[in-house]
Amino acid sequence: EERAGQARFDEIIAKDSRIEPRDWMPEGYRKTLTRQISQHAHSEIIGMQPEANWITRAPSLKRKAILMAKVQDEAGHGLYLYSAAETLGTPRDELNDQLLSGRAKYSSIFNYPARTWADMGAIGWLVDGAAIANQVPLCRASYGPYGRAMVRVCKEESFHQRQGFEILLELANGTAEQKQMAQDAVNRFYEPSLMMFGPPDGDSPNSQQSMAWNIKRFTNDDLRQRFVGMIVEQVKVLGLTLPDPELRFDETAGQWIHKELNWDEFKAVISGHGPCNAQRLARRREAHENGAWVREAAAAYAARQTEKVA
Ligand code: FAQ
């Protein structure tokens, strides 16, 4: 049966068609998808914190309403993604335990602090911008529930990206002090946003297999390139600069050359030693404990409904 399953799986992948939850799949495929989708879900949930931190300090009622809606969207993305991960067989509780115990990874970017209002602009423009560049190809991921979740997530992310750009545009056209605040936020988020695409290709143990399985469609470096090409144009509209004097397009190589990124810092951040890792996890544990009564109430209600039916 396993041989027939494998043959059918290979055929679906070769046709660039979709694997669905009840289909046979190799254990490695299940494992890497559970890993990637759950890391992605955790990123959305932890990623609510840097911006939630600014909701009470948004400069106007309108800005507050927009930011609150964005943070809620991130919670929604986390929930779709946990559901997609669950279809692969690992229960939500277990995924959550992996996050709370510090065993699971989530995106490096959310371990950097959001210091000023301009950071809300830089997060929207650069962080959501990088998220879109990475996630649009994932809409074609071979695993059905993941690809379908990505379609809606990407639509919402493009709105998030534009709202961030608009915050920066307004600051960049404001007073000299506001413009400086916007530039400072871009300076701090530039390098960490390029690191969101993951380690350089030569140092990316999962890429090859994930590409063979049509989960990833481009390598980490290819996507990073595309992103740099996008922001290099957009930053001109803002009237700001990217903090990268080495940035240029190499005509012969046909690619963007950017400064060497600090991969030691990246490794430190993904192994728990970034500027905000401890704070982010402590806050998430606290929120989980504070939500215990909601889970208990929901479970008690569900039990009562089953009793009524029986
Ligand atoms: N941070 O072999 P690879 C968002 C890990 S967007 C932390 O290249 P892979 C929206 C990697 O997991 C952010 N860890 O791995 C939002 C692996 O570790 P493992 C979330 C990283 O999987 C915006 C090891 O390094 N987006 O949340 C990072 O083939 C604003 C080796 O790397 C996604 O998750 C990193 N940056 O490629 C929310 C997208 N990079 O598991 C709020 C889906 C690598 O072997 C506000 N994920 N690692 O121990 C992906 O596309 C891929 O998983 C990559 C990594 C590209 C991130």
Residues whose N, C-alpha, C, O or C-beta is under 5 A from the ligand:
A	BS01	FAQ	R35 Q36 Q39 H40 S43 E44 G47 M48 E74 K105 Y106 S107 S108 V127 D128 A131 M195 M196 F197 G198 P199 D203 S204 P205 N206 S207 S210 I270
